[in-house]
Amino acid sequence: MAESTLWWLMAGAAVAAELVTGTFYLLMGAIGLAAGALAAHLGLGIPAQLVVAAVVGGGAVAACYAFRRRQPAAPPAGENRDVNLDVGETVMVERWQPDGTAQVRYRGASWTVSHLPGEIPVAGLHRVREVVGNRLVVEKA
């Protein structure tokens, strides 16, 4: 069996393992293994193939890591509009309880709302800022 065939089989196994585990970095390793296969096709010796595979795979992992570090952190799920469509919607608060909560009708059900820490509870239109369990955290709109 040709050396390049072994490299391609290892690259395929890395892709299959990534599909099973969901580890994105295995794909970067598979790119390195494919580079090793291409080095074998070019007729380089085994030490050169190993170096090419290690440099390309390691470089791909480093580049992916650096790219992900530069991306802004996603907000927590309770505050993220992409995860929870209630964030950003408005509710009408008629009156606040002494404990800092209120009951509102929202989406056909009764919800408990609380205000953001440090805000003075005032009746009126409020915007949902976060969902914590079955409680809406709101701010004055």
Sequence and secondary structure as in RCSB ss.txt:
>XXXX:A:sequence
MAESTLWWLMAGAAVAAELVTGTFYLLMGAIGLAAGALAAHLGLGIPAQLVVAAVVGGGAVAACYAFRRRQPAAP
PAGENRDVNLDVGETVMVERWQPDGTAQVRYRGASWTVSHLPGEIPVAGLHRVREVVGNRLVVEKA
>XXXX:A:secstr
  HHHHHHHHHHHHHHHHHHH  HHHHHHHHHHHHHHHHHHTT  HHHHHHHHHHHHHHHHHHHHHHHHHS    
 GGG TTT TTTT EEEE    TTSEEEEEETTEEEEEEE TT    SEEEEEEEEETTEEEEEE 
